[in-house]
Amino acid sequence: MSSTSAKRLSARTIVLSSVAFTVVAVTAGAAWAAITDNMYPTPYANLGCYSESGPDGNLSCQTDNAQLTYYMDSGGTNELEAEDRRVVIDVMSDIYAPTDFTVTLDTSPEFSGSAETDIVYEESGIGVPSGSDGVTFCNNAASDLRCDQQYIRILGGGNYVQGLTCHETGHAVGLVHGNQASPQLSNRDERLGCMETPVSTDEVLQDNNVDNINATY
Ligand SMILES: [Zn+2]
């Protein structure tokens, strides 16, 4: 237990220097028009990125680079049905591909090594907090800042919809809720687009999230 505390503390120290760097980069960018910085790390979301075997409720990683690969579980109990797959593909191609990410569906996913498939979508309720319909967690941290592979679990029964898929994917690339943004906003502030929580069915990224993504990747 003490070793965990030490790890978290050292991660926080390193991440805080990243916060300072981000602020400098943002100030220098003339095109910056975001209302708030809701990209991890912020003063309210800075625990350090670490590997989790399942969701622990902390949102604490960016993805590892601008090449964003994803895979949808296609076998076993966590399989996405055809209609769920269609939603994910549309969110990735219509909402995330227009950002500075290069988005690729990975049909030969990597689950080990140093270049794992970035986002793995599952239809599963395992570890999804009570009252939530989805969750995101880092399976393999690449550093104290970035994650090599993030898992998204969304409940079955019609919960794979555009808004929630956009929301959990946002977490997988480092976006946080309004109460963890700097300056803090209401979690229901409309300017947070699909990072509002709770999120409406048809939400998209909107400008604030796109600005934060493009300033980071
Ligand atoms: Zn969320």
Boltz pocket constraint, residues with backbone or C-beta under 6 A from the ligand:
constraints:
  - pocket:
      binder: B
      contacts: [[A, 167], [A, 171], [A, 177], [A, 195], [A, 196], [A, 197]]
      max_distance: 6.0
